[in-house]
Amino acid sequence: MNKRPIILDGDPGHDDAIAWLLAKASPELEIRAITCVCGNQTVEKVSYNARRICTLLGIDAPIAKGKRKPLIGPEMNAPSVHGESGLDGPPLPEPVMELCPLSSVELMAKTLRESEEKITIVATGPLTNVASLLLAYPELKEKIEVISFMGGGIRFGNWTPAAEFNILVDPEAAKIVTESGLPLIMSGLDVTEQALMLPADFDRIRSLGGQISQIVADWLEFFYGFHKNLGYEGAPMHDPCAVASLIRPDLFETQELCVEVETCGEYCRGTTVGHSRKPANVRVNMGIRREAFADLLVEAVKSYKEN
């Protein structure tokens, strides 16, 4: 089987970490590069987290640090969700690899330029790096197969009533990406808040035994702790949806929509408006088969124990 080459771009983050675990476990994907972006925590913290995650999972790919803040607005972080480290919870191994000397945008460009086939970008944080790539290297757009990103919401937001966190952090970047003309898959809150891992699923993962299963179960417990206080029945797996969309598209209900990003307004900045009054530019995931999705994550964790 020819593997699909991907670049993982994110701000890990508990759900980013589980998304990367799913990508590494898939026999259909080949991780060519890891790029980090400020979001859940500072770019220094998430870059350190990325190196620890890659050490834990055995991901052998160059890792680069991105910019310290969005294209225009001030830096935003989410320590209330992911903790002061950006990945609070179980202890993780210290990194065995150094950061790539290139910036995230330079590493993305190098990876695209050197690839014989088109590459898919999986973006699970603010879209700062991806937009910067498109601005700096427009000639490389033709080397991008699709951008599968977690962000936005057609019906509601989470950081404000109208805006989801990843888009709100850098709406100018999101606008550049959604207007790029590239094939886009959006996993927004409409679907990711249905993609719950329930406490019973935590137990299934923990019962597998082994270091990685224990850590993943602890990540889920930590992430659920924040959401439980908001009335959730489980931990929403936002970022893994961006990976699952590539390997199990059959799990999702989708709509082809024109998605436009609001960059102004005191109350609506960062809103993703989805409609059909203009030609569609995004395939939007709107529903998911939750139990089958949970099974996919459990099997992904199980694969590490078997290897």
N, C-alpha and C positions, 0 to 999 in steps of 0.2 A: 504494500500500500504506500502511495506517495503521501507523505505527511504535509499538512498545511503549515507553512512557516509563519510564525507570529512574533510580534513585539508586544511584551506586556508593559503597559504604562500605568502606573498607579501611585497611591499614597498610603501604603499598608500600615495600619488598618487590619482589623480582624477579618472582615469579609473579603478584603483584597487577598489576604493570606490564603483563605479557603478557595478563592477563585484561582490563584496560582497553583494550589495543590491540585485542583481539578484539571488545570491545563497540563501540568507535568504528568498526571496519571493517564491522560488520554493518548492512546496510540495513534490518534489522527493528527496530533499537533506537534510541532517542533518549535521550541522556544529559542529564538535567535538572539534576543536582547531583552534586557530589563531596564526601564527608565523610570525615574522617580520624580514626583511632582509635589509641591507643597499643597496641603489640603487637610487631611485628618490631623496632621501635626506639621511641624516645620520640616523643610526639605532635608535638613541634617538628620533629624530623628527618623523620618520615613526611609531615608537611604540606608541608615544603620539597620532598621527593621528588615528592609529588603535583603540585605546581606545575611542576616540571621535566618530569614525564611529560606533563602536559597541554600544555605548550609544545611538546615534541617531536612529539606526535601531533596537535596542532591541535584539542584538545578545548576547546570554548568553553562552559564551564559554571561557575557559582560554586563555589568551593572553601572549605570551612570546617574549622576545627580543633576536635577533640573534647576530651574530658577527658583529664587527664594520667595517670590510673590507673583501674583497674577499679572497679566499684561498691563492693566491700568489701575485697578483698585487696590486697597490695602490687603495685607495678608489676613486670612481667616483660618482658624483651626477648630478642631472638635474634641478637646480633651474631656468634655463631659460624656462623650460616647465611647472613646477609645482609650482614655486615660492619658496621663502625663507623658508616657513614652510613645503614645500612639498605638501601642500593642501590649497593653497591660494584661496581667494574668500569669500564666505558667512561665517559668524560666525557660529560656531558649539557648541553644549553643552559641558560642561566640563565633563571629564570621571567620571563615577560612580563606576568603577572597577579599582583595582590595577593590575599591571603586575604579572604574575605567577612567583614564585621564581625560577622556572626551566628555563634553557636556551631553545631557540627554538628547538634545536636538542634533548634535553632531553624530552621536552614536546611532540615532535613528536614520540619519541621512547615509551614513557609512553602510549600515545594514541593508538599506534599500538599494543603494548603488551597487553593492557587491553581489546581490542576489540575482540568480538567473530567472527565478519565477517571482510573481507578484507576492507581496507580503500583506498579511492581515494585521491591523493594529487593534489590540484589545485595551481599551482605556477605561480604567475603573476609578479614576480620580478626576479632578478638574482638568479641562482640556487645554491647559496652558502649553504644554509641550507639543501637543499635536498641532495646535494653531500656529505655534512658533515655527514648526517644521514646514507647514504649508506656506508661511510667509517668506521664510528664508530660502527654501528650495522648491519653488513651484514646479521646476522641471521634473521633480521626482514624484509628482502626483500620480503619474501613469504607472508607477511601480507599486501602488497601493491597491490591493484587491478589494478590501472593505474595511471600514472602521466600525467595530462593535463596541459601543460605549454604554456604561451605566451612568445615567443622569437624567434629570428632568422628571416631568410628570404631566400628563395631559389633563388630568382631572383635579389634581391638588399638589401642594408642596409639602415639605416637612420642616425646613429651616425657617420659612415664613409660610403664611397660608397659601401663597401662590408659587413659591420657588423651592426646588430641591437643592440640597447643599452643594453638590458638585458643580451645578450650573451657576448657582448664586456666587460661588467663590470667584468665578471668572466668566461672566456672561459674554464678554467681548470675544473670548476664545471660542466659546460654544457657538456664537453667531458665525464666526469665520468657518468653523467646521461644518455647520449645517448648511452653509451657503457655498460649500466647496465644490459641489457637483459630484462628489465621490459617493459610491454606495455606502449607506449608513444603516446600522441596526441599533435601535435605541431600546435599552432596557431601563425604563423609568419606574417611578413609584407605583404606577398602575399595575405592573406585573411583579415587581420585587417585593411589595408588601404582601403579595399572595405566596411568595416563595419562602414559606416559613419552615424552619427546622424546629420541631417540637421537642419538649423534654424527653419524650420517649425515643426520639431520634438521637439525642445526646447519648442516651443509655445504650442504644444499638452500637454507636461508634465506640464508646468506652469499652464495651464488652468484647471488641475485636482484639484487645490487648496490644501491647507494644507502645513504644514511645510516641509515635506520631498520632495514634488514635487517642491517647490520653491528652496530648496537647490540644488536638482539635476539639475534643469534648470540653476541655477547659476554656478554650477560646469561645465556644458556643455558649457556655455557662456565663462567661463574663459579658458577652455581647447581649445575651438575654437579660442580664441583670438590669441594664439600662432600659431596655424596651418593656420589661415586665412592669416597671413603675409607670409606664404610659398605657398599660392595659393590653399589651400584646400577649397572644397565647404562645408565642415562640420567638425565635431570633430570625428576623428577616434577612435573607441571603441576597442582598442587593447585587454585589459585584459578581458572584458566581453565575448570575444570569447572563452576563456578557460573554462568558466562556461557554456555558451550556447552549446558548443560541447557535453556536458554531458546530457543536458536536451532536446535539440532539434538538434540532429545530422542530421536530415533531411534538415536543413537549409544550410548545407555545401556540397561543392564538395571536395573530398579528393583524395589523392594519397598515395600509400604505397611506401616509398622511403628509401634508406639507407642514413641517415643524419650523416655526419661527421663534427666535429668542428675543425677549424684551430686555434691552440694555439700559433703559431709563425708568424713571418713576420711583417715587418714594416707597410705594407699596408693591409694585409689580416687577421690579428689577430681578432678572434671573428667571422669569416665567418662560416656560416652553409652551407656546400656543400651537396646538395641532388642529388642522382643519383640512377641508377638501376644496377650498375656493381657488386654490392654485395647484399646479402640478405637484404630485407627491415627491418628496426628497428624502424621506426616511421610512424604513420599515420599522414600525413600532410594535414591540411586544406588549400585549394588553392582558393576556391571561396565561395561566400555566397549570399543568397537571401536577399538583403539589406532591402527592405521594410518590409519583414516578421520579420527580426531581429529587426528593429526599433519598430515594433508593440510589440514584446516580451518585450523590455525594457519599453515601455510605460505601458503595462499591469502590469509589475512588480512594477513600481512606484504606479500605481493605487491600487494595492493590499494593500499597507500600509494605504491608506486613508480609504479603506473599513474595515480594521481591527481596 
